[in-house]
Amino acid sequence: VRSVLGGFREVTGTPIAPGMKALFQVEVKLTAQYGFSLDILQIDASYTLGELERERRMTIDRLTKEGLLTKNKQLEMPVVAQRIAVISSSGAAGYGDFVHQLSRNSAGYLFQHELFETLVQGDGAPSSIMTALKAIVKRRDDFDVVVVIRGGGSKIDLHCFDSYEVASAIAWMKLPVITGIGHERDESVTDMVAHTKCK
C-alpha cells in the first residue's frame, strides 16, 4: 500500500485525499477464511490530474461565455494602493513574505493591511475563500485593493483557485484584485480573472 500511495504522491505532488477523483486497479479475492477482500494494486495519477484539467477547462469556458475573464481588469488601479485586504493563511510563507515586503518597501510608503484568514488548499478552501470575499464586499469602502496569496504547491494543492465560484466572485469584485498564487510557472483560473497577477 505504501508504494502505491507513494507513487501517486510522486506523480501528483500531494497525497491522495478526500474529494479527489481517482482511478484504481484492484484485485478482488474470495477466500474461505476471510471472505471478500479488495486489494489496491495501482492508482492512476494521470487520471486524477486529467480530471482536474478537464474541470479547469470547463470553468474557463464558462467564465469566457459569461464575459468574466476581463471584468476585474477593467477597474482602475490606484496609483498607490495603501489599504489592502489580504486573503491568505496566516501561516503561509507567502503571506509572511508579503508583509515583509510592505514594511520594507524602498519608497517608504506606509501600508495598512488586514488579513482575512482562509484555508488555501483542500476541500474546504473554496468556501473559506468565498467567506472572506463576502466579508470584504461588506467593507468595500475600507480598502483600495484585494490581494490573494498562496505559496507554491502541487497542481492539486492549488486546485481550489480553479473553482468557478471563487473565480466568478473575484471577477465581480468592485475592487481590483491582485494575486500571488503558487510559483511563477503556475496560472490558476483565479489568476486569469484577477486584475493583476504577480509571482
KAVEN-V937344 format. One record per backbone hydrogen bond with DSSP energy under -0.5 kcal/mol. NH is the residue of the N-H (numbers start at 1). CO is the residue of the C=O. E is the energy in kcal/mol with one decimal. If there is no record, write none. Layout:
# KAVEN-V937344
NH;CO;E
NH;CO;E
This chain:
# KAVEN-V937344
5;1;-2.7
6;2;-2.8
7;3;-2.0
8;4;-1.7
9;5;-2.3
10;6;-2.3
11;7;-1.7
12;8;-2.6
13;9;-2.6
20;17;-1.7
22;20;-0.5
24;22;-0.5
25;42;-2.8
26;24;-0.6
27;39;-2.5
29;37;-2.8
31;35;-1.9
35;31;-2.1
37;29;-2.2
39;27;-2.9
41;25;-3.0
41;39;-0.7
42;25;-1.5
44;23;-3.1
45;43;-1.3
47;44;-0.8
48;44;-1.2
49;45;-2.3
50;46;-2.5
51;47;-2.4
52;48;-1.9
53;49;-2.1
54;50;-2.2
55;51;-2.2
56;52;-2.2
57;53;-2.5
58;54;-2.1
59;55;-2.1
60;56;-2.4
61;57;-2.4
62;58;-2.3
63;59;-2.5
64;60;-2.3
65;61;-2.4
66;62;-1.8
67;64;-1.3
68;63;-2.8
69;63;-0.6
72;68;-0.5
74;70;-0.8
74;71;-1.0
75;72;-1.4
82;80;-1.1
84;82;-0.8
84;112;-3.2
85;145;-2.3
86;84;-0.6
86;114;-3.0
87;85;-0.5
87;147;-3.2
88;86;-0.7
88;116;-1.0
92;89;-1.8
96;92;-1.8
97;93;-2.4
98;94;-2.2
99;95;-2.4
100;96;-2.0
101;97;-2.4
102;98;-2.3
103;99;-2.2
104;100;-1.3
105;102;-1.1
108;105;-1.4
111;109;-0.5
112;82;-3.3
114;84;-2.4
116;86;-3.7
117;115;-0.8
118;88;-2.2
125;122;-1.4
128;124;-1.9
129;125;-2.9
130;126;-2.3
131;127;-2.0
132;128;-1.7
133;129;-2.5
134;130;-2.5
135;131;-1.9
136;132;-2.0
137;133;-2.4
138;134;-1.6
139;135;-0.7
139;136;-1.0
140;137;-1.3
142;139;-2.4
143;140;-1.6
144;83;-3.5
145;83;-1.5
146;176;-2.4
147;85;-3.1
148;178;-2.7
149;87;-2.6
149;147;-0.5
150;180;-2.5
156;12;-0.6
158;154;-1.9
159;156;-1.0
161;158;-1.9
162;159;-2.4
163;160;-1.1
167;163;-2.5
168;164;-3.1
169;165;-2.1
170;166;-2.2
171;167;-2.3
172;168;-1.9
173;169;-0.5
173;170;-0.9
176;144;-0.6
178;146;-3.2
179;196;-2.5
180;148;-2.8
182;150;-3.0
182;151;-0.5
186;183;-1.4
190;161;-2.1
192;188;-1.6
193;189;-1.8
194;190;-1.3
195;177;-1.2
196;177;-1.9
198;179;-3.2
